[in-house]
Amino acid sequence: MTPRPRLTTFTLAGAVILLFGLSLTVGKAQVPWSAWLDPAGDPRWQIIFALRLPRTLLGILVGAALGLSGAAMQGYARNPLADPGILGVSASAAFGAVMTLFFGLSRIAPWFLEVAAIAGAGLGGVMMVVLAGRGASATSFLLAGLVVNMLASAGVTLMLSLSPNPWSAEEIINWLMGSLADHSLTDAAIAAPLILAGSALLLTLGTALNALTLGETGAAGLGISLSSVRLRLALGLGLASGAAVAAVGVVGFVGLMAPHILRACVGPKPSSLLWPSALGGAVVILAADILVRLTPAASELRLGVATAMVGGPFFFALLLANRRQFA
């Protein structure tokens, strides 16, 4: 199959537009076309504007952030198993956010949760790079990420076990499972600038990621500043993934699946994978959110649970396919 990055990008953009419209129309409550044509007189318009529009916009933002973060991490690590959820970036963001929930800081000012999640994600990215060391192999980078993931997950578990009351623990658990439901346009407006800033930083890494396919020595020989690459990667992951986690909770495996699936369509060049992965991540999140709304259950299935049910077997299959590399 001949890689066609431009055609793939346009196709994914069309899919995002199609799913955007579908996300506004699909749900437990049916909204007829007459409500669309009469926003002032039909109260059902509020279902579209107040409930479905915010979750759809957040789905696009969060999916794009996670897909792009996964592509950037895979390009930097030269490892198809790299992902913000698996390598501790999302868990570190969650730990920062859970601390604000535990101490009640998010009730004082909602932006405390955003700042703590971004700081946690950035710190997790820096720790992963430092633990892996310079010239790290794919195996050592993966192991460093898993260490960060375990440490951050242990911190989250500690906060849960020390929760002062059942309501606090329930709030943390519900948030950790990840969901686009019950969000407002204000939540989307707060997350958008941070995600866009982080995504812009990650998109500047295309040339450096291409050079890193030759190894760190080869990239340095081409004039790439490795310290600048690491700094931009950590800041970009912190802003994009941290804001995404702060907005909707932990939604895993999107950054693993989207780049890996699209690599066959755009080729192995890391820079060609960045934009398609952002769009692909948005497609995955929007499609998954539509499906969880349609599940025949009394309560809506959490988005993070749905992506884990698909992403877990996907990661296992990918690990088996690449086991010779890690032998």
MARLOSE-604000 format. One line per 3 residues: for each residue y, z, x of N, C-alpha, C, CB. Coordinates in pm, whole numbers, plus 50000, padded with zeros to 5 digits. Glycine has a CB too. Example, Ala and Ser with C-alpha at 12.3 -4.5 7.8 and 13.67 -1.06 7.14 Angstrom:
residues 2
49431:50780:51319:49550:50780:51230:49670:50780:51320:49553:50905:51131 | 49775:50708:51285:49894:50714:51367:50003:50787:51290:49940:50572:51408
//
This chain:
residues 327
49880:50000:50085:50000:50000:50000:50124:50000:50088:50001:50123:49905 | 50217:49907:50064:50339:49898:50142:50441:49999:50091:50397:49755:50138 | 50496:50085:50178:50593:50183:50133:50718:50115:50076:50632:50276:50248
50769:50164:49964:50888:50110:49901:50980:50226:49863:50852:50024:49776 | 51055:50279:49962:51137:50397:49936:51243:50374:49828:51205:50441:50063 | 51312:50260:49832:51420:50237:49736:51366:50225:49593:51498:50110:49773
51258:50148:49576:51199:50133:49444:51149:50268:49392:51084:50032:49447 | 51088:50346:49481:51040:50479:49441:51154:50569:49397:50964:50545:49556 | 51266:50564:49470:51382:50647:49436:51438:50610:49300:51490:50634:49543
51454:50480:49274:51507:50436:49144:51411:50471:49030:51534:50285:49146 | 51281:50457:49056:51182:50491:48953:51188:50640:48919:51041:50454:49000 | 51199:50724:49023:51208:50868:48999:51337:50906:48927:51198:50944:49131
51447:50839:48963:51573:50866:48894:51562:50832:48746:51688:50786:48958 | 51496:50720:48716:51472:50684:48576:51385:50786:48505:51408:50548:48568 | 51285:50838:48576:51197:50940:48517:51274:51068:48487:51079:50971:48612
51367:51105:48576:51449:51224:48552:51535:51206:48427:51539:51254:48675 | 51596:51088:48412:51679:51061:48294:51594:51066:48167:51748:50923:48307 | 51476:51005:48172:51387:51005:48055:51345:51148:48018:51262:50920:48082
51306:51226:48119:51263:51364:48093:51381:51452:48049:51197:51423:48217 | 51500:51421:48096:51619:51494:48052:51635:51481:47900:51747:51441:48125 | 51628:51358:47852:51639:51337:47707:51524:51400:47631:51645:51190:47677
51403:51388:47687:51286:51444:47621:51293:51596:47616:51158:51401:47693 | 51345:51657:47722:51355:51803:47727:51451:51857:47622:51401:51847:47866 | 51552:51778:47585:51646:51821:47482:51588:51812:47341:51773:51738:47490
51484:51731:47326:51428:51709:47191:51300:51785:47165:51404:51563:47171 | 51226:51824:47270:51095:51884:47253:51106:52037:47254:50999:51838:47364 | 51032:52099:47165:51029:52245:47161:50958:52296:47037:51169:52302:47167
50953:52428:47024:50888:52488:46907:50960:52448:46778:50884:52641:46921 | 51094:52445:46786:51173:52407:46669:51210:52260:46678:51301:52495:46657 | 51186:52187:46572:51220:52046:46568:51365:52028:46525:51125:51969:46474
51438:51947:46600:51578:51919:46568:51588:51771:46531:51672:51955:46689 | 51616:51740:46405:51622:51599:46364:51744:51528:46422:51623:51589:46212 | 51739:51396:46418:51849:51317:46472:51979:51341:46398:51814:51170:46468
51970:51383:46273:52093:51410:46197:52174:51523:46261:52059:51446:46052 | 52105:51619:46324:52176:51728:46392:52248:51678:46516:52079:51839:46430 | 52189:51579:46583:52254:51521:46700:52384:51450:46661:52159:51422:46771
52385:51390:46544:52500:51311:46501:52607:51395:46433:52454:51203:46409 | 52576:51523:46408:52672:51609:46340:52680:51745:46408:52634:51626:46192 | 52731:51748:46532:52735:51875:46607:52826:51980:46545:52779:51849:46748
52927:51938:46470:53020:52035:46413:52965:52097:46285:53153:51969:46385 | 52889:52019:46207:52847:52069:46077:52704:52119:46071:52863:51963:45978 | 52620:52084:46165:52480:52124:46161:52456:52237:46262:52387:52004:46191
52418:52357:46214:52398:52470:46306:52282:52449:46403:52373:52597:46228 | 52192:52356:46372:52079:52331:46462:52123:52267:46593:51975:52243:46394 | 52246:52218:46597:52300:52164:46722:52301:52271:46831:52441:52110:46700
52318:52397:46790:52321:52505:46888:52188:52519:46962:52355:52635:46820 | 52077:52480:46899:51948:52483:46967:51952:52390:47088:51833:52442:46872 | 52016:52275:47070:52025:52178:47179:52123:52228:47286:52069:52040:47126
52243:52265:47242:52350:52294:47338:52332:52431:47405:52485:52289:47269 | 52296:52532:47328:52291:52669:47382:52157:52704:47445:52322:52768:47274 | 52047:52641:47402:51915:52678:47452:51853:52571:47542:51823:52705:47336
51849:52448:47496:51775:52345:47570:51855:52281:47683:51729:52238:47475 | 51984:52262:47663:52065:52201:47769:52069:52286:47896:52206:52177:47720 | 52092:52419:47887:52093:52499:48011:51960:52497:48085:52129:52643:47978
51847:52507:48013:51718:52508:48082:51686:52371:48141:51606:52551:47986 | 51734:52264:48078:51712:52131:48133:51792:52110:48261:51749:52025:48029 | 51919:52149:48259:52002:52136:48379:51948:52223:48492:52149:52176:48348
51906:52345:48460:51848:52432:48563:51717:52374:48615:51825:52573:48507 | 51639:52311:48528:51514:52249:48572:51539:52140:48675:51439:52191:48454 | 51642:52059:48652:51676:51953:48748:51722:52013:48880:51784:51861:48691
51811:52112:48872:51865:52173:48993:51757:52243:49075:51975:52272:48958 | 51677:52325:49006:51574:52403:49076:51466:52310:49132:51511:52507:48980 | 51421:52213:49052:51320:52120:49100:51367:52041:49221:51280:52025:48990
51491:51993:49216:51546:51917:49330:51555:52005:49454:51685:51861:49296 | 51599:52131:49437:51612:52222:49551:51476:52249:49615:51677:52354:49508 | 51375:52276:49533:51243:52308:49587:51176:52185:49648:51155:52366:49478
51187:52070:49583:51127:51948:49638:51190:51909:49771:51141:51834:49540 | 51324:51915:49778:51394:51881:49901:51364:51982:50011:51545:51875:49877 | 51359:52111:49976:51327:52214:50076:51188:52193:50134:51337:52354:50013
51092:52158:50047:50957:52132:50096:50952:52013:50190:50864:52108:49981 | 51023:51905:50156:51024:51786:50242:51087:51818:50378:51100:51671:50174 | 51197:51895:50377:51263:51931:50503:51173:52019:50589:51396:52002:50476
51105:52115:50527:51016:52203:50602:50897:52126:50659:50967:52317:50513 | 50841:52035:50580:50728:51956:50629:50770:51865:50743:50668:51872:50515 | 50891:51811:50734:50940:51727:50842:50965:51805:50970:51067:51657:50800
51022:51924:50955:51049:52006:51073:50920:52056:51138:51138:52125:51036 | 50827:52100:51056:50703:52157:51109:50600:52051:51144:50643:52253:51008 | 50625:51926:51104:50525:51818:51118:50392:51866:51058:50505:51777:51269
50405:51924:50939:50290:51988:50875:50297:51965:50725:50285:52139:50909 | 50198:51895:50668:50202:51867:50523:50179:51989:50436:50100:51763:50490 | 50146:52104:50495:50121:52225:50417:50244:52314:50407:50007:52304:50479
50354:52274:50470:50475:52355:50466:50538:52349:50328:50576:52308:50573 | 50584:52465:50280:50641:52475:50146:50716:52607:50136:50529:52465:50037 | 50832:52610:50070:50908:52736:50061:50827:52849:49999:51034:52714:49980
50738:52818:49905:50660:52922:49840:50548:52975:49927:50603:52871:49713 | 50483:52885:50002:50369:52926:50084:50415:52995:50212:50282:52805:50118 | 50524:52947:50271:50567:52997:50402:50673:53106:50394:50619:52884:50484
50685:53172:50281:50761:53296:50276:50907:53286:50240:50752:53360:50403 | 50964:53164:50231:51106:53153:50199:51132:53200:50056:51154:53008:50218 | 51052:53154:49961:51068:53198:49822:51038:53346:49806:50977:53116:49729
50935:53395:49875:50901:53538:49866:51013:53624:49925:50768:53567:49940 | 51075:53576:50033:51187:53650:50093:51307:53652:49998:51227:53589:50228 | 51332:53538:49932:51439:53533:49833:51408:53628:49718:51459:53390:49780
51283:53630:49675:51243:53719:49566:51261:53866:49605:51097:53693:49527 | 51228:53899:49729:51244:54038:49775:51391:54080:49770:51189:54054:49919 | 51479:53990:49817:51622:54021:49810:51669:54040:49667:51703:53912:49876
51624:53952:49577:51665:53962:49436:51607:54086:49369:51623:53836:49360 | 51481:54116:49399:51416:54232:49337:51485:54361:49379:51266:54237:49375 | 51536:54366:49499:51609:54486:49543:51731:54511:49456:51651:54472:49691
51800:54402:49416:51917:54421:49330:51874:54466:49190:51999:54290:49320 | 51758:54416:49142:51707:54461:49013:51664:54606:49020:51591:54373:48967 | 51600:54644:49130:51549:54780:49147:51664:54882:49149:51467:54791:49277
51770:54850:49224:51882:54944:49237:51987:54925:49128:51946:54928:49372 | 51963:54829:49038:52057:54809:48927:52186:54739:48965:52089:54938:48866 | 52191:54679:49083:52314:54612:49127:52345:54488:49044:52304:54575:49275
52240:54422:48994:52262:54301:48915:52332:54331:48783:52130:54231:48888 | 52322:54456:48736:52392:54493:48613:52541:54516:48639:52329:54620:48551 | 52574:54554:48762:52715:54575:48798:52787:54441:48808:52727:54652:48932
52724:54347:48881:52780:54213:48896:52664:54116:48914:52881:54206:49018 | 52651:54014:48827:52537:53922:48836:52529:53848:48968:52545:53821:48725 | 52643:53829:49036:52639:53753:49161:52571:53829:49274:52780:53715:49203
52551:53962:49257:52476:54037:49357:52335:53979:49375:52468:54187:49318 | 52272:53941:49264:52136:53887:49270:52134:53755:49346:52079:53868:49128 | 52232:53669:49321:52241:53540:49391:52257:53561:49541:52359:53457:49336
52350:53648:49578:52377:53672:49721:52254:53731:49790:52498:53767:49739 | 52189:53827:49725:52072:53891:49786:51957:53793:49802:52028:54010:49702 | 51936:53707:49702:51829:53608:49712:51855:53508:49823:51813:53534:49579
51978:53462:49834:52014:53365:49940:51999:53430:50077:52158:53313:49921 | 52046:53554:50090:52032:53624:50218:51885:53643:50253:52103:53761:50213 | 51804:53679:50153:51661:53697:50178:51594:53568:50220:51593:53751:50056
51626:53457:50153:51566:53329:50188:51608:53284:50328:51605:53222:50086 | 51737:53302:50360:51784:53265:50494:51718:53348:50602:51934:53280:50502 | 51706:53478:50577:51641:53567:50674:51493:53529:50690:51654:53714:50630
51426:53496:50578:51287:53454:50586:51269:53328:50668:51231:53432:50448 | 51361:53231:50650:51354:53108:50729:51375:53133:50877:51457:53009:50679 | 51471:53219:50910:51497:53252:51050:51377:53324:51112:51623:53340:51063
51321:53421:51039:51203:53494:51090:51086:53400:51116:51161:53602:50990 | 51066:53304:51026:50956:53210:51042:50973:53127:51169:50946:53118:50920 | 51095:53077:51191:51121:52995:51310:51106:53079:51437:51262:52933:51304
51157:53204:51434:51150:53291:51552:51006:53330:51583:51236:53417:51530 | 50929:53364:51481:50789:53403:51502:50706:53287:51556:50729:53455:51373 | 50734:53166:51505:50658:53050:51551:50688:53019:51696:50688:52929:51463
50813:53041:51739:50850:53016:51877:50884:52870:51902:50738:53058:51969 | 50937:52844:52017:50975:52707:52054:50851:52624:52082:51069:52707:52178 | 50856:52500:52038:50744:52410:52061:50619:52453:51986:50714:52401:52207
50639:52519:51873:50525:52572:51799:50437:52460:51744:50572:52662:51686 | 50307:52485:51747:50214:52391:51686:50217:52407:51535:50071:52412:51741 | 50155:52312:51466:50149:52321:51320:50079:52449:51276:50077:52199:51262
49975:52487:51350:49899:52607:51313:49983:52733:51328:49773:52619:51399 | 50056:52746:51440:50136:52867:51463:50252:52874:51363:50190:52869:51606 | 50309:52759:51328:50417:52758:51229:50366:52804:51094:50479:52618:51219
50248:52756:51057:50188:52795:50930:50156:52944:50929:50061:52714:50903 | 50101:52994:51039:50068:53137:51047:50193:53223:51043:49989:53166:51174 | 50301:53178:51109:50426:53253:51106:50480:53261:50963:50531:53188:51199
50473:53151:50891:50518:53151:50753:50435:53242:50665:50515:53011:50698 | 50305:53244:50687:50217:53331:50609:50247:53478:50638:50071:53300:50639 | 50281:53510:50763:50319:53648:50797:50445:53688:50721:50341:53663:50950
50545:53600:50722:50669:53629:50648:50640:53645:50500:50772:53516:50670 | 50553:53559:50448:50517:53566:50306:50452:53701:50273:50422:53452:50269 | 50361:53746:50359:50293:53873:50334:50390:53990:50342:50180:53893:50434
50481:53987:50439:50577:54096:50452:50670:54103:50331:50660:54079:50581 | 50721:53987:50288:50811:53984:50173:50737:54024:50046:50873:53845:50157 | 50614:53977:50029:50535:54013:49911:50505:54162:49909:50404:53934:49907
50480:54219:50027:50457:54364:50036:50582:54441:49995:50415:54404:50178 | 50699:54389:50034:50825:54453:49994:50845:54449:49843:50942:54386:50064 | 50812:54335:49782:50823:54322:49636:50728:54421:49567:50792:54177:49591
50606:54430:49619:50508:54523:49561:50555:54667:49573:50371:54506:49631 | 50617:54700:49688:50671:54834:49707:50779:54865:49604:50728:54850:49850 | 50870:54770:49581:50974:54791:49481:50914:54814:49343:51069:54672:49479
50808:54737:49312:50742:54752:49182:50679:54891:49168:50636:54643:49163 | 50611:54935:49273:50541:55064:49266:50638:55181:49260:50449:55081:49386 | 50759:55163:49312:50859:55270:49311:50957:55259:49196:50935:55269:49442
50932:55167:49102:51025:55148:48990:51046:55279:48915:50971:55039:48893 | 51170:55313:48886:51198:55444:48824:51148:55456:48681:51346:55470:48826 | 51128:55343:48612:51080:55349:48473:51006:55220:48439:51199:55373:48375
50926:55221:48331:50848:55102:48294:50935:54981:48261:50761:55134:48176 | 51055:55005:48208:51141:54893:48170:51191:54819:48294:51260:54942:48086 | 51220:54893:48399:51262:54830:48524:51149:54746:48583:51307:54936:48625
51027:54802:48582:50912:54728:48634:50885:54602:48551:50787:54818:48636 | 50899:54614:48419:50876:54498:48333:50979:54390:48358:50878:54540:48185 | 51104:54430:48381:51210:54334:48410:51180:54257:48539:51345:54405:48422
51133:54330:48641:51101:54266:48768:50983:54171:48753:51069:54372:48875 | 50878:54214:48682:50758:54130:48666:50792:54003:48588:50647:54209:48593 | 50867:54015:48479:50904:53899:48400:50987:53801:48482:50981:53941:48275
51076:53854:48563:51159:53767:48647:51075:53698:48754:51273:53847:48712 | 50982:53772:48814:50901:53715:48922:50815:53598:48875:50814:53823:48981 | 50772:53598:48750:50683:53492:48701:50755:53360:48684:50621:53532:48570
50885:53359:48683:50961:53236:48679:50964:53170:48544:50908:53142:48778 | 51084:53138:48497:51098:53072:48368:51237:53012:48357:51071:53171:48252 | 51245:52899:48286:51374:52837:48257:51431:52883:48123:51361:52686:48258
51354:52962:48049:51397:53006:47916:51505:53113:47927:51278:53057:47835 | 51582:53125:47819:51681:53233:47804:51788:53231:47912:51612:53368:47805 | 51830:53111:47950:51940:53098:48044:52057:53028:47976:51897:53021:48171
52176:53050:48028:52297:52992:47969:52357:52888:48064:52400:53103:47937 | 52457:52819:48014:52529:52723:48098:52601:52794:48213:52629:52643:48014 | 52634:52921:48192:52697:52999:48300:52601:53016:48416:52744:53137:48249
52473:53043:48386:52373:53055:48492:52361:52925:48571:52236:53093:48433 | 52361:52812:48500:52354:52682:48567:52478:52658:48651:52336:52569:48465 | 52594:52699:48600:52720:52678:48674:52725:52763:48801:52840:52711:48585
52665:52882:48796:52662:52968:48916:52567:52912:49020:52620:53111:48879 | 52449:52864:48976:52349:52815:49070:52385:52678:49128:52215:52806:49002 | 52452:52593:49052:52476:52455:49093:52549:52441:49227:52554:52383:48987
52665:52507:49248:52735:52489:49377:52651:52533:49497:52865:52567:49375 | 52575:52642:49481:52494:52693:49592:52379:52598:49624:52440:52833:49559 | 52312:52549:49519:52201:52456:49540:52252:52325:49599:52127:52428:49408
52364:52276:49549:52419:52151:49600:52463:52165:49747:52539:52106:49514 | 52522:52280:49782:52563:52302:49921:52442:52307:50013:52645:52432:49933 | 52338:52379:49972:52216:52386:50053:52148:52251:50064:52120:52487:49995
52144:52176:49953:52081:52044:49955:52158:51949:50046:52072:51986:49813 | 52291:51958:50044:52371:51872:50131:52340:51901:50278:52521:51893:50103 | 52322:52028:50312:52287:52064:50450:52150:52006:50489:52286:52217:50467
52053:52018:50399:51919:51968:50428:51917:51815:50441:51821:52012:50318 | 52002:51747:50364:52006:51601:50370:52065:51551:50501:52086:51546:50253 | 52142:51636:50570:52196:51594:50700:52092:51597:50811:52313:51684:50738
51972:51648:50782:51868:51664:50884:51781:51539:50901:51780:51781:50850 | 51807:51433:50825:51719:51316:50827:51694:51260:50966:51775:51210:50741 | 51801:51233:51040:51787:51175:51175:51712:51269:51267:51925:51143:51233
51745:51399:51260:51679:51497:51346:51530:51508:51313:51746:51634:51332 | 51496:51504:51186:51355:51512:51147:51277:51390:51194:51342:51527:50994 | 51341:51273:51190:51277:51152:51244:51249:51168:51393:51365:51028:51219
51347:51224:51466:51330:51242:51610:51222:51345:51640:51462:51285:51674 | 51208:51445:51554:51110:51550:51578:50967:51502:51562:51136:51665:51484 | 50946:51384:51505:50811:51329:51501:50759:51302:51641:50807:51201:51417
50850:51292:51740:50811:51275:51880:50788:51409:51949:50917:51195:51954 | 50805:51520:51876:50794:51652:51937:50932:51702:51976:50701:51648:52059 | 50942:51832:52004:51071:51890:52037:51126:51835:52169:51061:52041:52044
51040:51812:52266:51085:51757:52394:51140:51617:52374:50969:51756:52496 | 51068:51535:52297:51114:51400:52271:51244:51399:52193:51009:51323:52196 | 51258:51490:52094:51381:51496:52016:51500:51538:52102:51365:51593:51899
51477:51636:52191:51584:51679:52282:51623:51565:52375:51540:51801:52364 | 51527:51485:52418:51556:51370:52502:51640:51264:52433:51429:51308:52550 | 51635:51261:52300:51717:51168:52222:51853:51226:52186:51643:51128:52096
51883:51344:52238:52013:51405:52215:52023:51494:52093:52113:51299:52203 | 51909:51532:52035:51909:51620:51918:51922:51765:51962:51780:51600:51835 | 52019:51835:51905:52037:51977:51934:51941:52057:51846:52184:52022:51910
51836:52111:51907:51735:52182:51830:51790:52311:51769:51616:52213:51918 | 51880:52378:51838:51938:52501:51782:52021:52469:51658:52025:52573:51887 | 52092:52355:51661:52169:52314:51544:52077:52278:51428:52260:52195:51578
51965:52215:51457:51869:52178:51353:51813:52303:51288:51755:52092:51412 | 51775:52401:51369:51719:52525:51314:51821:52599:51228:51670:52616:51428 | 51946:52601:51273:52051:52670:51199:52076:52602:51064:52182:52674:51281
52087:52470:51065:52110:52397:50940:51990:52410:50846:52138:52249:50969 | 51870:52410:50904:51750:52426:50821:51747:52563:50755:51623:52406:50906 | 51775:52668:50832:51773:52804:50777:51882:52822:50670:51792:52907:50889
52003:52772:50699:52111:52785:50601:52083:52702:50476:52245:52741:50664 | 52032:52580:50497:52001:52495:50383:51893:52553:50296:51960:52357:50430 | 51786:52605:50358:51678:52667:50282:51728:52793:50210:51561:52703:50374
51811:52870:50280:51863:52992:50219:51946:52963:50095:51945:53069:50318 | 52036:52866:50104:52122:52833:49990:52043:52766:49878:52236:52742:50034 | 51966:52661:49911:51896:52584:49808:51782:52664:49744:51841:52455:49867
51688:52711:49826:51575:52785:49772:51616:52922:49720:51467:52800:49878 | 51707:52988:49791:51752:53119:49748:51820:53115:49613:51845:53179:49851 | 51910:53018:49594:51979:53005:49465:51882:52966:49355:52092:52903:49474
51784:52882:49388:51684:52841:49288:51602:52961:49242:51591:52732:49346 | 51556:53042:49337:51477:53161:49303:51563:53261:49225:51420:53227:49431 | 51688:53278:49267:51776:53371:49198:51800:53328:49054:51908:53384:49272
51804:53198:49030:51836:53146:48897:51720:53162:48799:51875:53000:48906 | 51598:53131:48843:51487:53125:48746:51365:53207:48787:51444:52983:48727 | 51367:53274:48902:51250:53345:48949:51167:53257:49042:51166:53393:48831
51046:53302:49070:50960:53232:49166:50879:53124:49095:50864:53333:49237 | 50900:53000:49138:50823:52885:49087:50763:52817:49210:50915:52785:49003 | 50633:52834:49229:50570:52791:49354:50510:52652:49350:50464:52887:49389
50482:52602:49470:50404:52480:49496:50477:52349:49465:50279:52485:49416 | 50598:52355:49410:50671:52230:49383:50708:52161:49514:50799:52259:49299 | 50753:52240:49611:50789:52184:49741:50671:52135:49821:50863:52285:49820
50551:52175:49782:50429:52125:49848:50384:51995:49784:50316:52231:49841 | 50380:51993:49650:50322:51879:49579:50411:51755:49583:50295:51917:49436 | 50540:51771:49555:50627:51654:49542:50633:51570:49670:50768:51699:49504
50662:51629:49788:50666:51545:49909:50531:51482:49943:50713:51626:50026 | 50423:51557:49923:50291:51505:49961:50252:51387:49873:50185:51615:49951 | 50277:51396:49744:50243:51286:49654:50327:51163:49685:50264:51329:49508
50455:51184:49716:50546:51071:49736:50536:51009:49874:50687:51116:49712 | 50473:51078:49967:50463:51024:50103:50388:50890:50105:50393:51125:50195 | 50292:50873:50018:50219:50746:50011:50307:50632:49961:50097:50761:49920
50413:50667:49887:50501:50564:49830:50617:50527:49923:50557:50610:49697 | 50665:50622:50003:50783:50597:50086:50752:50587:50234:50885:50706:50065 | 50628:50620:50274:50591:50613:50414:50608:50746:50484:50673:50509:50484
50567:50754:50610:50567:50883:50682:50702:50922:50741:50467:50877:50791 | 50802:50836:50734:50932:50866:50794:50998:50982:50720:51024:50741:50791 | 51025:51095:50786:51076:51213:50714:51207:51190:50641:51094:51326:50810
51299:51112:50701:51428:51091:50636:51415:51014:50505:51523:51017:50729 | 51315:50926:50496:51294:50848:50373:51235:50932:50261:51203:50731:50401 | 51187:51052:50296:51119:51136:50197:51212:51238:50132:51004:51209:50263
51333:51257:50186:51419:51365:50139:51468:51342:49996:51538:51380:50232 | 51535:51230:49971:51586:51202:49837:51474:51189:49735:51670:51076:49838 | 51369:51110:49763:51260:51102:49665:51198:51238:49634:51153:51009:49716
51188:51327:49733:51128:51458:49708:51217:51543:49617:51105:51532:49840 | 51349:51530:49634:51441:51602:49545:51422:51555:49401:51588:51582:49590 | 51418:51424:49381:51398:51369:49247:51258:51401:49195:51421:51217:49247
51158:51393:49284:51022:51425:49245:51006:51570:49203:50927:51394:49358 | 51074:51660:49274:51070:51801:49235:51130:51823:49098:51144:51886:49338 | 51241:51752:49069:51302:51763:48936:51207:51711:48828:51434:51684:48931
51136:51602:48857:51039:51547:48762:50927:51648:48736:50980:51415:48815 | 50875:51710:48841:50766:51807:48826:50810:51925:48740:50720:51857:48964 | 50928:51981:48768:50975:52098:48694:51003:52063:48548:51102:52155:48759
51070:51950:48523:51100:51912:48385:50972:51887:48306:51189:51787:48382 | 50878:51815:48367:50751:51786:48298:50674:51915:48270:50665:51690:48382 | 50669:52005:48369:50597:52132:48350:50664:52218:48243:50591:52210:48483
50797:52219:48240:50868:52299:48141:50846:52246:48000:51017:52303:48172 | 50840:52114:47985:50812:52056:47854:50671:52095:47808:50825:51901:47858 | 50577:52093:47901:50438:52127:47865:50424:52274:47826:50345:52096:47981
50493:52365:47897:50479:52508:47863:50541:52538:47727:50545:52596:47971 | 50640:52460:47687:50699:52480:47555:50603:52439:47444:50828:52400:47543 | 50515:52345:47476:50424:52291:47374:50290:52364:47369:50400:52145:47399
50270:52464:47455:50143:52538:47453:50128:52612:47321:50135:52637:47572 | 50011:52601:47257:49991:52666:47126:49963:52815:47143:49875:52600:47050 | 50065:52891:47173:50048:53036:47192:50165:53107:47126:50039:53073:47344
50145:53235:47100:50251:53314:47035:50373:53325:47126:50199:53454:46999 | 50350:53344:47256:50459:53352:47353:50448:53235:47450:50456:53487:47429 | 50561:53194:47502:50566:53078:47591:50505:53111:47727:50710:53029:47608
50421:53021:47776:50364:53037:47910:50474:53030:48014:50256:52929:47937 | 50470:53119:48111:50572:53121:48215:50558:52999:48307:50562:53251:48297 | 50673:52943:48345:50673:52822:48426:50607:52846:48562:50816:52773:48446
50635:52961:48624:50575:52992:48754:50424:53001:48747:50631:53120:48807 | 50372:53050:48635:50227:53058:48616:50169:52918:48604:50193:53143:48491 | 50237:52831:48529:50189:52694:48508:50184:52616:48639:50278:52620:48407
50290:52625:48721:50290:52551:48848:50186:52608:48944:50430:52556:48912 | 50162:52739:48939:50060:52799:49026:49920:52752:48986:50068:52952:49020 | 49897:52735:48855:49765:52690:48809:49734:52549:48860:49760:52692:48656
49836:52467:48873:49817:52331:48926:49827:52330:49078:49921:52234:48866 | 49925:52403:49132:49951:52399:49275:49845:52467:49359:50081:52462:49303 | 49780:52572:49306:49675:52640:49383:49560:52548:49418:49622:52758:49305
49497:52481:49321:49391:52386:49354:49441:52270:49440:49329:52331:49227 | 49566:52227:49418:49623:52119:49499:49632:52161:49646:49764:52079:49447 | 49679:52283:49670:49689:52335:49807:49551:52347:49870:49760:52471:49808
49454:52393:49793:49318:52408:49844:49260:52272:49885:49227:52475:49738 | 49281:52170:49800:49231:52036:49830:49301:51979:49953:49250:51942:49710 | 49432:52004:49964:49508:51954:50078:49464:52023:50207:49659:51975:50057
49435:52151:50198:49387:52225:50316:49252:52172:50362:49376:52376:50284 | 49163:52142:50269:49033:52085:50305:49049:51947:50368:48943:52076:50182 | 49142:51868:50315:49162:51733:50368:49220:51736:50510:49256:51655:50276
49292:51843:50543:49355:51852:50675:49286:51953:50766:49501:51889:50660 | 49163:51994:50736:49101:52101:50813:49074:52062:50957:48973:52142:50748 | 49053:51933:50985:49031:51892:51123:49155:51917:51209:48993:51743:51129
49273:51902:51146:49397:51925:51219:49410:52069:51265:49516:51887:51134 | 49353:52163:51184:49369:52305:51214:49246:52363:51285:49395:52382:51087 | 49150:52278:51317:49030:52326:51384:49058:52370:51526:48924:52218:51385
//
